[in-house]
């Protein structure tokens, strides 16, 4: 718990692809769409083909679900009026790279100048979950300690099997695109927030990054709000999967906060975390994952069930046990988004059908 008496609040930043409703291709019309949306809830991102929605920080997962659904209704309704579609997935398969541009923002223009093709290829969308931690020293400690649990959360979200019109063979190819940034990946251990901030300052002074906002660790202490932020996940077509990830992440944060205060826990081996992250991106829910505790390959469903069961005390304390176990069961029975997308393509061999599936699922919880 954030203060020992109440559940940790959680909030979500959800990125959406903007596609042409007729061609199903990404289009750089996010700016036009944002003109129809409230600035306090929606914003632009690096690519003009992406818009971001920001939920309120909330305590009950059910309230978070309602907030996310309302935001999706707002953006899909606005898109409908412009002949556009809204796709919540790590990637979409139909892309004309030459037609896409970055957003007109000095920071993004500097990123394009500095990183070139890496910037232009960020045609990806993610779901970020913020969990309240109001002690920054603890936030830095917990962000590192949570690293082994990021891969199974990634597997639950994996929704980017296609990249620039091709099947990548991965359930989530977005993480491989994202990991190219110089500050991406699992976060090392730091003795304090002051030490963490010094290292961030050193990275900025090195000239490799321009500001602290370019610290892209898989899980990080937020640079602007008192939270620990999960950043590794793909955008999720179904809101239920977001709520599952948010509930599990909150429980993980609560457990590691207590362990950090007690001085308990095991050292984190970042080499194993990187290997497990690759495996989660490769297989999603359809293959094996690396078990965060034992470090051995196990069926993804078993890893997820073990994680849920191991978090039962924290889930019950937050009032999330029934909802999270139900959502986990549904996710495992349904299978991952990547498998559903491939099944949609297999029926007629049309990538447009993949986009239509994601558009329909994005709208389904609205």
N, C-alpha and C positions, 0 to 999 in steps of 0.2 A: 504494500500500500504506500501511496505517496507520503502520507503523514501518519500512518499507523492506524487510521480510523476510517478512511474512505477509499474506494477503488481508484486506481490510477486512471486519469482521463486519457482518452485516445482520440486522435484525429487522423484524417486521411487526405493526402494530396493525390488526386487521380488524373492521369494524363490520357487524352483521347486523340486518336487520329481523325483528321477531317478528310473525307473522301467525297468524290463526285458521285451523286446518287445514281447517275446513269452509267458512267464508265467504271465505277468502283475503284478508281485510281486516287492515290493521294493528291490533294490539291492545296496550293499555298493560300488558302482563304480563311485561315484562322483569325486574322485581323478583322475581316469583314464580319465574321461570326461574333467576335468579342464585342463589336459595336452594339449587338442586341442583348448583351448579358451584363449583369451587375458586376462592377469592378471589385467589390468586396468578396466575391465568391469565385470569380473566374479571372484567369490571367493568361498571358502569352508564354510561350516557351521558346527554346532555341530555334526550332523549325517553325516556319509559318503554317505548316500542315498539322500543327499540334495546338490544342488548348488544354489548360489545366483547371480543374475544379478543386476547391478547398473546402472541406467540411469544417464544422465547428468542433472544438474539443468537447467530447461528451463522455459520460460515465457508463451508460447502458449501451450494450452492443445493439439492442433493438432500436434505440434512438439514433445511433450512428447509421444503421441500415436505412431508416426513414430519411435521414438527412441526405445520404448518398443517392437514394432514389429520387428525391426532390431535385437535386442538382442535375441528375441525368434527364429528368423530365424537362427541365429548363433548357438544357443545351440541345437536346434532340428536337424539341419543339422549334427552337430558333433555327436549327439546321434545316428542318423540313421546309421552312419558309424560304430558304435560299437554295434549294435543290442539292443539299448536302446530306451526308450521312456521318454518324458518329460511331467510331469503332474503338472499343476498349480491348486492346490486345497489345502484346509486346511489339508486334510488327504486323503489317498487312502486306500481301504478296504483290499487289499491282502498283507499280511505282514508275514514274518517269522522272529520273533523277534530274534531268536538265530543266524540268519545269518547276523545280522546287527551290526555294530560297530561304535563307535564315531571316529571323525577325529583325526589323529595323531598330536595333538597340545598340548603343555604342559598345556595351560589354560583349554582346554576341558578335559584333563586327570585329572586335579585337580577337576574340576566340577564333574566328574564321581565318584571320590573318596569321595567327600563331600556329594553329593546328591543322589548317588546310583540309585535306581529304577526311581526316578524322572527324572534323566538325560537320562536313557535308554529309557524311554517312550516318549521322545520328538520327536516322529515320525510325525511331523507337519510342515506345511509351512505357512508363513504369507506374507502379503504385507505391507510394511512400506512406508508411505508418509512423506516427509520432506517439510515443508513450511518455507521459509526464514523469520527469525526474527533476526536482527543483534544487538538488544539490549537485553542482557542476562537477565536483571531484568524483562523486559517485557515478554521475553520468558517463564520465570518461572511463572509469573502471568497468562499468557494466557493458558499455559498448564493445569493449575488448572481450570480456568474458562470454558474451553472447555469440561470438563468431561461429562456433561449431554448429549452432542451431539455425544459422541463416540458410544453409543448403536445403534442408527439408521444406522450409518456408518458400524458397524459390521453386522447388518442385511443385508445390501446390498451385503456384501461379503460372507455371510455364505455358506460354501462349504465343510463342514466336517461332514456329517451325519453318516458316517461309521467309526468304530474304531475296529481294529484288527478283521475284518471279521463280525462284528455285526452292525446292525442298532441301533444307540444309542437313537433314538427318538428325537434327537436334530437336528436343521438345521446346527448348528455350534458347534461341540463338542471340537474342538481345543481350544477355549477360556477356557473351563473347565480344560483341561490339563495344559494350560499355567498359569492359576491362582494359581496353586500349588506353584509357585516360591515365596519365602518369600518377594519379593519386587514388586510383580505384583499387578494390580488393579488401581483404579483411584488415582490421585496424590492429596495430601493435599495442603492447601494454605500455601505459604511462603511469608514473608514480602519482601524478596530480594533474588537475586542470591547468595549472601554471606551466607544467612541463609540456603538456599537449599544446598549449597556446604558443609556447616558444618554438616548438617544432613547426607548427603551422606558419608562424612568422618567418622562420628560416626558409620554408618552402616558397613563400611569397618573395622573399629577398633573393632567392636563387633565380628568379625570373621565369621559372618553368610554369608557375601558375600566377595569376594576377591578383587573386583575392581569396579570403578564407572560404567563400562560397564554392570554390573549386576543389575543396576536399571531398572526394567522392567515395569514401569508404562505404563498404556494404552496410555497415551499421555505424552510426557516428553520433556524437553529441551535436545537437542542432547548433548552428551558428547564430540563430536569431530568436529562438524560443527555448524555455527550460524543458527540453525533452531529449530522449534518445530516439533516433530516427532510423527505421528500417528502410533501406533504399534498394535492395537487391532484386525485389520482385517485379515481374512483368505486370503490365496492366491486366486486369481480370475481366473477362466478358460478363461474369455473373457476380452480382453483389454478395451473394452468399459466400463465395470464396474469399472476398475481401474481409468479410466479418469473421470468417474462420481464422484467417491469417492475423487479423487485428487482435482477436481474443487470445490466440496462442502467443503472440508477441507480448501482449500485456502480461500474461502469466509468466512468461520467461523473464521479463524485466523484474517483476515482483520477486520471483525466486532468486535471481542473481543479486538484487538489492539486499535481500536478507543474508545471502551467503557472503556477500562482500562485507557487510557489517559484522558477521560472525567470524570472518577470516577463514572461511572454508572454501573448498573448491579445488579443481585440478588445473595445472598449467595448460594453456591453449597452445597447440602446435599449429602454427599458421600454414605450414606445408600440407598438413592433413586437411585443413579447412579449404585451401585452394583446390586440392584434389577432389574433395567432396563436392565443392561448388561446380567443378567441371562435370562431375558425374550427374549431379542434379539437373544441370542444363542439358546434358545429353539424353537422359532417360525420362525426366519428369516423373509422373506417377505410373508410367507403364513399364518401368524396368526396376533395377536395383538402385538403392541409395547407400551411401556410407553411413552406418549407424554412428551418431555423434558420441555415444558413450563407449562402445566397444571398438569402433574404427574398422569394422568389417562390413562387407557387402550383405545387405538384406533386402528382401522385396520392399518396394516403396511403401506399400500398405502397412507392412509390419513396423517400419520405422515411424510412420505417422501415428499409428495406434500406440506405440510405445511412448512417443512424445506426449500425446494427449494424456495417457494414463499417468505418466510421471508428473504431469502438471496438475493433477486432480486437486490437491490442496489449494493451489492458487486460483484455479478456475472456480472452485466452490466458494472461496472467500469473496471473489468478485461477482458471484451470482451467474457465472457463465457456463457452468458444467453442462447443463442440459442442452443449451443451444450449441455449444461448441462440439459436443459429442454427436449431436444430430447432424450438424453441418459437415463434420469430418466423415461420418458414415455416408452421407449423400455424395460428397466429393469423391470418395474412393469407389463407390458403386457406379458413379457416372463416368469416371475417368477424366483425364486432364483435357484442357482445351486443345492442346496440340493433336491429340488423337481424334478429337471431334472434327477438327479442321481437316485432317487428312482423310477422314471418312467422307466428309462433304466433297472433297476433290475427287475421291475415288469413284463416286457415283457416275459422274459425267466427264471427268477430266477437265473441269473448268475452274480456274482460280477465282473467277467472279463468284462462284458458289461458296468459296471459302469466305470471301468478304461478306456475302449475304448472311452467312451463318453468324459471323461475329456481330454484324449490325443488328440482327434479330436478337441475339443473346444480350447485347448491350441494352437494347430497348426493353427486354422482357421483364425486368424488375422495376421498370418505371411506372 
